[in-house]
Structures are given as structure tokens and as C-alpha cells.
């Protein structure tokens, strides 16, 4: 989880290929039954990593009206990292306690897609 937190905080310094490979590796660990040790270590143990708190902060920053386009452009990457973080039940509990779901709903309600759907309804 500390690696996930590091990627979240340094995503702008990581190449797309390395980022994609990291996400693929996380998905493979989660989806593969053969690597129980890795899966248990990575997703099922409690930990002290601040990854969920970091991602929440970064996601909120992308929604700040004063944020520049570079910061806003990081949102899809943060959401991909959040998906991996939420493979862990421990992180789901942290996300609920931090009310991350409210942040995500707010993003959906104020997204370009939501604005576009209002026009067409």
C-alpha cells in the first residue's frame, strides 16, 4: 500500500508505461488465485499506509476551482489508483470513514457528463 501511496503522490513523475505496468501488476495479484501470499500481503492485511487519505486529498484538489489543467488532468489516474486501493477491505473502511464516497458522488454530479445529460433531458 505504501507503493500505491507513493504512486499517488508522484504520478506526474512516472511514465505512462510504468504506471500502466504497476496497475496491471496490482490487478494480476488481486485476480490470480495462485499468488495467495502476495494477495494476502497486499490486499487483506491491515496496514498504516495513508494511501486512502492521500488519494482523497489529491482527488479533492483536482476539483478545486483554482486548480490548473495539469492538476485536473490527474483525476483519472487518481481514480485508477483508488480502484486498486479499494481491493482492500481495510481501505474500504478507511474510505467510508473519510467520506470518500461523498467526494466521488459530488464529482459525478458536477462532471461534464452530468451537465450534458441535463441539457438532453
N, C-alpha and C positions, 0 to 999 in steps of 0.2 A: 504494500500500500504506500510505502514511502516513495517507491519509484513512480507510482501513479501521481502522487502529490508533486514530485519533482517535475514531471512532465507538465502538469497543470500550470505550475508557476513559471516554467521556462519554455512553453510551447512555441513562442516566437523565435527561439534559437535552434529549434530542432527541424531538420529537413522533413518534407512530406513523406519521403520514403521510410525514414527511421520511425516517424510517428505511426505510419500505417503498419509497419512491421511489428511495432510494440503492441498495437491494438490487436492485430492478428494473433500474436503470441498469447495475449490475455484470453482471447476468445477460445483458442485451442486448448489452453489449460482448463478453462471452465467447462468446455463441451466434451472433452475427452475423458472417458472413464478410466483409461489406463494409467493416468498420472494422478492417482489419488493423493499421493504425498504433496505434490505441487498444488493441487486443487484445495486440499485441506489447509495447507500453509497459507496460500494466497487469499482464499475467499471465506473460509469458515472459522478461522481463529479470531478472537478479539485482538485488537491492536490499539496503539495510541497514536496512530498516524492522523494528522489533521486534514487528510485529503478531502473529506466532505465539506468541512468548514472552508478550506481553501477554494474549492470549486464553487461553493455558494457565493463567496465574496467575489470571485472573478466573474461569475455569471451576472451578478448584480451590477458590477462595474460596466459590463457591456451594455447595460440598459440605461446607464446614466446619460441624460441629455447632453452633458458636456463632453462625453466620451468621443474621441475621434474615430474615424472609419477603421483605422488599424485595430483599435481595441474592440470595436463592434464585430469586426470580421473574425475574431477568435471564438465567438459564441458556438458555432458548430463543432469546433474542436473540443471545447469545454464540455459540451453535451455528449460527445463521444466518450470522453474520459469518465463522465458521470455514469454513463451506461455501464462501463466496466466496474466502477466503484460500487454500483448498486447490485452487482452479482453477490456481494457480501451482505448477509443478514445484519451483521453488526453495523455496516454503513447505512443500511436502510433505516435502522433505528435512529442513528445519528441524524440522518436527513430529515426524518419526521420531527425529531426534537428541535432541529434548526428551522423547521417550517419551509424546507426547500420546495415542497410541492406547491406552496402558495406563490413562490417566486416563479416557478415554471408555468403555473396557470396564468399569472399576470403577463408573462411573455407571450403566451398563446393569445390572450385576449387583446393584446396591443400589437400583435405582429402585422406585417403587411398582408398576410393571408386573411386575417380576421377583418382588416379594413376592406379588403377586396370582396369578401363574402357579404359584408354589409351593403355594398353597392349593388350586388346582384340579387339581393333578397327583397 
